[in-house]
Amino acid sequence: MQTHATQAESILAKRIRLATERSTQTRNRYTEQAIRELTEVLDQAEQNVKKAITRYASLGSLPDNKLKARDGLERLQADIQETMRELKKAQTLRFRRSVKDAFKLGIQGGVDELVEARWPGWSLDAEGVQSLARDAFTLIDRDALDFMVNYSLVLAGDVQRELSGGIKRTILSGITTGKGPNDIVRDLGRVVQDPESFRHAGSRVFSKAQYRMEVIARTEVLRAHNQGRMKFHREVGVQRLEWLTMADERTCPVCGPLDGKVFPIDRFPQIPRHPQCRCGSIVALPIELLAPQQIRDQARSKTRRKREAKLAFEAGGKADLASLTYRQLADLSQEHGVSRSRTKRELVRLLDQAEPGIDHGELSGAALRAKLAQHGIGRKRSKTELANLLARKQAALLEARKEVETIRANPKSKLWELTVNELQGLAKKRGISTYLSRAEVIELLDERDPGRNHVALTGKELAEAKKRFQLGRHKTKSLLIRALEKQAGLQLAEDLLA
């Protein structure tokens, strides 16, 4: 026979389950919306590629004028490269927004579930739910969110490279075999927005890209949503979670056995378990939660500390920064790209101070760790070190602001009037490397030789590719200007001058 307390807990558990199921439906609707937006972007790229092929339809019918045919092919490839750049830009924007919004939706879903379940002390109206979700977002460490955004962009970049390569191979194969433009367009396949028709679309260039893009979007949006919910649950005091499958004919053998199992929140299995996983979690009882007012108070306290840190950083004085807590300095460091970890050079310098006259520069691995432990030298920078580095960072930003104002006051073309040597000097002053990075080399190779996966090139192969396309060690004039504009001119001007 159930006691009153047991009955109350049972009723609360049912409410939480129903509220979680509604939250899951909201997640699923948002996922489909994100996929539709990404599909529309891919569809536009398909239309642009096929229009470009149609414009250069005469390519395959000019065997007697190979120079003209080659020029036409180069123009076609340039048009397609521009389309791929636009696709990358649009997909980057949408993936970034979708993952961030899914993370926030997960936090709000966590709030909604407790409110809809009528958890004691959690009686909030719609405005209160939104406000509390914002407060919870303020409290949550967003390192995981940044990682998920970047990871989704890496995966999307793989799809874009494969698509670009597939388009090039299809066009060249069609021209070589004497196919007309309509046949080449047909060989490329198409983006299909109707889900049922898409299942029968086959595996051609665009349909394959669409499938991979959908898998990535579905998986990463769910990952972000789940992370948002779990971060919220940790903040409010949830200790355990129950695994929830969709319990339908599509439930897989990987996730099926987990259904209904309860795990401590810190040891809860990763969701998604596999690509296109649809599983979720439910708050497991009994628990003691923070009250909404406690969450609000913590969020206000964090906001106040962040405002104090911002003012100290903007003042730029070492004394102002030294007055902050280590946590405030650590947050500022993360925000402004200052590592909290000491470099090996710094560690060696500290060892040299501890043991004068001994060369510690050759130490590495276990020997270095042992020596650091012997002298109690940690790998994390001290409060004083962070304050000094941030002061230098602010001084550099103030200098950059002056340069931004100069650039904004003069036409963009002024940079082109500088010589390469002058641009290199300006870049060095701004802390920009004048050497081509590996990423820049890969980007240039992708532009000049689309269709090949240059990311995998290393050593001799990469050197040969650079030689073949006449890529030197240093940035070209256009790359130097692009780097300067990105850091201090056109792209960051609004942020720096705000």
Helices and strands as residue ranges (DSSP letters): H 4-55, G 57-61, H 66-116, H 126-139, H 143-176, H 181-187, H 195-198, H 205-236, E 240-244, G 256-258, E 262-264, G 265-267, E 280-283, H 292-315, H 318-322, H 326-335, H 344-354, H 365-374, H 383-409, G 412-417, H 420-429, H 438-448, G 454-456, H 459-468, H 477-488, H 493-497
